[in-house]
């Protein structure tokens, strides 16, 4: 495996996106790696911190067909997935693709729409296909959903069920920019749109090649045990009411392989797992009343678990 070439390609894409998304390098690389691991991303944050800009920058840098939908209470499931309509001239029903049929779909404020529409999107994300009137329609490859939601408690929001949250590989929060970062944002938008500076540095073929390379990254048995131990620790922790599902364990394994390749390795080490564990696990657990009384957040509990689970010793030449 030519890890140097793949690492260079990953860095090239991230560098291009940084032209439009300032001061959020860690968010950019995590989002990119989730895409390369065939995962979907949930960004929970307040409006105006650059969530839409992030998705548009990736669509330009990767030459991907993209669509965006602002989710509101009146959005129907068929608006997302598509529907059949009768054509008088042919006398037949024809399928009209929904807005989610693209390579990169930005689902804005997903928790403002109805549970039925949320379920339709999440099912489409999981199956990567839709059946309508007995015919199956396959989503294009590569396919990624970047969904945003306002913090729970905002007016007009509906909490996503835990089973739906589990469909997202990672949950991120962009947060406010630093003082220097915000000044740079003001300067960059003074005379033009920073998105205009983003050029296509990759395409679907390169993206699919990177996805295949990540799939072939080696995972030692000790790493498998370590990942399962982390998941199991969430299922036996007094601060957690509902622990990580096997889907969460699989997601952590997949994206850890992506991190390894980004660092120029064709094998996973414990540091890869620890780096991304919180982003994979935090939205998948339900805290117990004891945790809430102790004023502990999901991130705090996950960090405590990471510190408590023994770290395997993996030699640099393994894999």
C-alpha positions in Angstrom: 0.0 0.0 0.0 1.4 3.4 -1.0 0.5 5.2 2.2 2.6 8.2 1.3 0.5 8.9 -1.8 -2.8 8.4 0.1 -1.7 10.6 3.0 -0.7 13.3 0.5 -4.1 13.2 -1.1 -5.9 13.4 2.3 -3.8 16.4 3.3 -4.3 18.1 -0.1 -8.1 17.9 0.3 -8.0 19.1 3.9 -5.8 22.0 2.9 -8.2 23.1 0.2 -11.2 23.1 2.5 -9.2 25.2 5.0 -9.4 28.1 2.6 -13.1 28.4 3.3 -13.3 27.0 6.9 -10.9 29.0 9.1 -9.5 27.8 12.4 -11.3 24.5 12.5 -8.6 22.1 11.2 -9.6 19.3 13.6 -13.2 19.5 12.4 -12.1 19.4 8.8 -9.9 16.3 9.1 -12.5 14.4 11.2 -15.3 15.2 8.7 -13.1 14.1 5.8 -12.1 10.9 7.5 -15.7 10.0 8.3 -16.5 10.5 4.6 -13.6 8.3 3.6 -14.8 5.6 6.0 -18.3 5.7 4.4 -19.8 7.3 7.5 -22.3 10.1 8.1 -21.6 13.2 10.2 -23.9 14.9 12.7 -22.9 18.5 13.6 -24.7 19.9 16.6 -24.2 23.6 17.0 -25.7 27.0 17.0 -26.5 28.7 13.7 -23.8 30.8 12.0 -20.6 28.9 12.9 -19.9 27.6 9.4 -21.6 24.2 9.1 -23.0 24.9 5.7 -19.7 26.4 4.5 -18.0 23.2 5.6 -20.2 21.0 3.5 -20.1 23.2 0.4 -16.3 23.4 0.7 -16.0 19.7 0.7 -18.4 19.4 -2.3 -16.2 21.7 -4.3 -12.8 20.2 -3.3 -14.0 16.7 -4.0 -16.0 17.6 -7.2 -19.1 16.0 -5.7 -22.7 16.5 -6.7 -24.4 18.1 -3.6 -27.8 19.1 -2.4 -29.0 20.9 0.6 -32.4 20.9 2.3 -33.6 23.1 5.2 -35.7 20.8 7.3 -38.9 22.3 8.6 -42.1 20.7 10.1 -43.8 20.6 6.7 -41.0 18.6 4.9 -42.4 15.2 3.8 -40.5 11.9 3.7 -41.0 11.8 -0.1 -39.4 15.2 -0.5 -36.2 13.5 0.8 -36.5 10.0 -0.7 -38.5 10.6 -3.9 -41.8 9.4 -5.2 -43.7 8.0 -8.2 -45.8 10.3 -10.4 -48.1 9.4 -13.2 -47.0 10.5 -16.7 -50.1 11.1 -18.9 -48.1 11.0 -22.2 -46.6 7.5 -21.5 -49.4 6.1 -19.3 -46.8 5.0 -16.8 -45.6 5.9 -13.3 -42.2 7.5 -13.2 -39.9 7.8 -10.2 -38.8 11.3 -9.3 -35.7 11.3 -7.2 -35.8 13.1 -3.9 -33.3 15.7 -2.8 -31.1 13.1 -1.0 -30.1 11.6 -4.3 -26.6 13.1 -4.7 -23.0 12.4 -3.4 -23.0 14.9 -0.5 -26.3 15.8 1.1 -26.5 18.6 3.7 -29.5 18.0 5.9 -29.8 21.3 7.7 -31.5 21.5 11.2 -32.7 17.9 11.0 -34.3 18.1 14.4 -36.8 20.7 13.3 -38.7 18.3 11.0 -41.2 15.5 11.9 -40.1 12.1 13.3 -41.5 10.5 10.1 -39.2 12.5 7.8 -36.2 12.0 10.2 -36.8 8.2 10.0 -37.0 8.3 6.2 -33.7 10.1 5.9 -32.0 7.8 8.5 -33.3 4.7 6.8 -32.0 5.9 3.4 -28.6 6.6 5.1 -28.4 3.1 6.5 -29.6 1.2 3.4 -28.1 3.5 0.8 -31.1 2.7 -1.4 -34.9 3.1 -1.6 -37.7 0.9 -2.8 -40.7 2.5 -4.5 -43.5 0.6 -6.1 -41.5 -2.6 -6.1 -38.4 -1.0 -7.7 -35.1 -0.5 -5.9 -33.2 2.7 -6.5 -29.5 2.8 -5.5 -27.9 6.0 -4.1 -24.9 7.2 -6.0 -21.4 6.4 -4.7 -19.7 7.8 -2.8 -22.5 9.0 -0.5 -22.3 11.0 2.6 -24.9 12.9 4.7 -23.8 15.9 6.8 -26.7 16.6 9.1 -26.9 19.6 11.4 -29.1 20.1 14.5 -29.6 22.9 16.9 -28.8 22.2 20.5 -31.6 20.4 22.3 -33.9 22.9 24.0 -34.1 25.3 21.1 -37.6 26.3 20.2 -39.3 23.9 17.7 -36.7 21.1 17.9 -37.5 17.4 18.2 -34.9 15.1 19.8 -33.6 12.4 17.4 -34.3 8.9 18.8 -31.2 7.0 20.0 -31.6 4.4 17.3 -31.3 7.2 14.7 -28.4 8.9 16.4 -26.6 5.6 16.2 -26.6 5.9 12.4 -24.1 8.8 12.5 -20.5 7.7 12.6 -19.4 10.8 14.5 -20.9 13.8 16.1 -19.0 17.1 16.0 -19.4 20.6 17.3 -17.7 23.4 15.5 -18.0 26.0 18.3 -17.2 29.7 18.2 -14.0 30.7 16.4 -11.0 32.1 18.3 -10.5 35.8 18.4 -7.7 35.6 15.7 -9.8 33.1 13.7 -12.8 35.4 13.7 -10.7 38.4 12.6 -9.4 36.3 9.7 -13.0 35.3 8.8 -14.0 39.0 8.7 -11.0 39.9 6.5 -11.5 36.9 4.1 -15.2 37.9 3.6 -14.5 41.6 3.2 -14.4 41.6 -0.6 -15.3 38.0 -1.7 -16.7 34.7 -0.7 -13.9 32.3 0.6 -15.7 29.4 -1.1 -14.7 31.0 -4.5 -11.1 30.1 -3.6 -11.8 26.4 -3.2 -10.8 24.4 -6.2 -11.4 20.8 -7.1 -8.4 18.8 -6.0 -10.0 15.3 -6.1 -12.9 13.5 -7.7 -15.2 10.5 -7.1 -12.6 8.0 -8.3 -9.9 9.3 -5.9 -12.4 9.3 -3.1 -13.4 5.7 -3.8 -9.7 4.7 -4.0 -9.1 6.3 -0.6 -12.1 4.4 0.8 -10.7 1.1 -0.5 -7.2 1.9 0.9 -8.7 2.6 4.4 -10.7 -0.7 4.2 -7.3 -2.5 3.8 -5.6 -0.9 6.8 -4.4 -3.6 9.2 -6.0 -3.9 12.6 -4.1 -6.1 15.2 -6.0 -8.5 17.4 -4.9 -6.4 20.4 -6.5 -3.3 18.9 -9.7 -5.2 18.3 -9.7 -6.3 22.0 -9.0 -2.7 23.0 -11.9 -1.3 21.0 -14.3 -3.9 22.4 -13.0 -3.3 25.9 -13.8 0.4 25.5 -17.3 -0.4 24.3 -17.9 -3.0 27.0 -16.8 -0.4 29.6 -19.7 1.8 28.6 -22.1 -1.0 29.2 -20.9 -1.6 32.7 -20.4 2.0 33.9 -22.7 3.3 36.7 -22.7 6.7 35.0 -24.2 5.3 31.8 -27.8 4.0 31.4 -27.3 2.8 27.8 -23.9 1.8 26.5 -22.4 1.5 23.0 -24.0 -0.8 20.5 -22.0 -3.1 18.2 -22.6 -0.6 15.4 -20.7 2.0 17.5 -17.9 -0.5 18.0 -17.7 -1.0 14.3 -17.7 2.8 13.6 -14.8 3.3 16.0 -12.8 0.6 14.2 -13.5 2.0 10.8 -12.6 5.6 11.5 -9.5 4.5 13.5 -8.3 2.9 10.3 -8.9 6.3 8.5 -6.8 8.1 11.1 -4.0 5.6 10.7 -3.8 6.2 6.9 -4.0 10.0 7.4 -0.8 9.7 9.6 0.9 7.6 6.9 0.5 4.2 8.4 -1.2 1.0 7.1 -1.9 -0.3 10.6 -3.9 1.1 13.6 -2.3 2.0 16.9 -4.1 2.8 20.2 -3.5 6.6 19.8 -5.8 6.5 16.7 -8.6 4.9 18.7 -8.2 7.3 21.6 -8.1 10.4 19.4 -11.6 9.8 17.8 -13.3 7.7 20.5 -15.2 10.6 22.1 -16.6 11.8 18.8 -17.8 8.3 18.0 -19.2 7.4 21.4 -20.6 10.5 23.0 -23.8 10.7 21.1 -24.5 7.0 21.4 -24.6 6.7 25.2 -27.4 7.7 27.6 -26.2 9.0 30.9 -27.7 7.7 34.1 -29.4 9.9 36.8 -26.3 9.5 38.8 -24.2 11.2 36.1 -26.7 14.0 35.8 -26.7 14.5 39.6 -22.9 14.6 39.4 -23.1 17.1 36.6 -21.1 14.9 34.3 -21.3 15.3 30.5 -21.1 12.4 28.0 -17.6 13.6 27.0 -16.4 13.6 30.6 -17.6 10.1 31.1 -16.1 8.8 27.9 -12.7 10.4 28.8 -12.8 8.7 32.2 -13.4 5.4 30.5 -10.6 5.9 28.0 -8.2 6.6 30.9 -9.4 3.5 32.8 -9.1 0.9 30.1 -5.6 -0.6 29.8 -3.8 0.4 26.6 -2.2 -2.4 24.5 1.4 -2.2 23.5 1.6 -2.3 19.7 5.0 -2.3 18.1 5.6 0.2 15.3 6.6 -2.6 12.8 3.4 -4.6 13.3 0.9 -4.8 10.4 
